[in-house]
Amino acid sequence: MKLNLLSCDAQRPDKRAIAKCIAELAANISESLAYELTDILLEGDAVDIEVHDKNSGSALRSLRKLSIDYEIIE
């Protein structure tokens, strides 16, 4: 499943928690790339990630918990 991470609405976003979440959920993304994607997301640009289907339910819950708005592409 592909997700488009649109924005983070948290008042004080936890960069480390967001990067860790992206690294755990996304396919083929290292921790350093996850931090770069987190910076891009927090600057206001959308980020595309691919999530393994077996993780899709927990991925969506984790993103909502971190106040990240997303849309499902496929």
C-alpha positions in Angstrom: 0.0 0.0 0.0 1.3 3.5 -0.8 0.6 6.4 1.4 1.0 10.1 0.8 1.9 11.8 4.1 0.4 15.3 3.8 1.2 17.2 7.0 1.6 17.0 10.7 -0.9 18.9 12.8 0.7 18.3 16.2 1.5 21.5 18.2 5.0 20.2 19.1 5.8 17.4 16.7 8.2 14.8 18.0 10.7 14.5 15.1 12.4 11.4 16.6 9.1 9.5 17.1 7.9 10.4 13.5 11.2 9.3 12.0 11.1 6.1 14.0 7.6 5.4 12.9 8.4 6.0 9.2 11.5 3.8 9.4 9.5 0.9 11.0 6.5 1.1 8.7 8.0 2.0 5.3 9.6 -0.5 3.0 13.2 0.0 2.1 13.7 3.2 4.2 16.7 3.5 6.4 16.7 5.5 9.7 18.7 8.4 8.1 16.3 8.6 5.2 13.4 8.6 7.6 14.9 11.6 9.4 15.2 13.4 6.1 11.6 12.6 5.1 10.5 13.8 8.6 12.2 17.1 8.0 10.5 17.4 4.6 7.1 16.6 6.1 7.5 19.1 8.9 8.5 21.8 6.5 5.1 21.4 4.8 5.8 19.2 1.8 4.1 15.9 1.2 6.0 12.6 1.4 5.2 9.3 -0.3 6.0 6.0 1.4 5.2 2.4 0.7 3.9 0.3 3.6 3.9 -3.5 3.6 0.3 -4.8 3.5 0.7 -6.8 6.7 1.5 -3.5 8.6 -1.2 -1.4 7.0 -3.6 -1.3 10.0 -0.9 -0.5 12.6 0.7 2.0 10.2 -2.5 4.0 9.9 -3.0 3.9 13.7 0.6 5.0 14.3 0.3 7.9 11.9 -3.0 9.1 13.4 -1.5 8.9 16.9 1.3 11.2 15.8 -1.2 13.7 14.2 0.0 13.0 10.7 -2.6 13.6 7.9 -2.3 11.1 5.1 -4.1 9.8 2.0 -4.0 6.3 0.6 -2.7 6.2 -3.0 -3.1 2.4 -3.6 
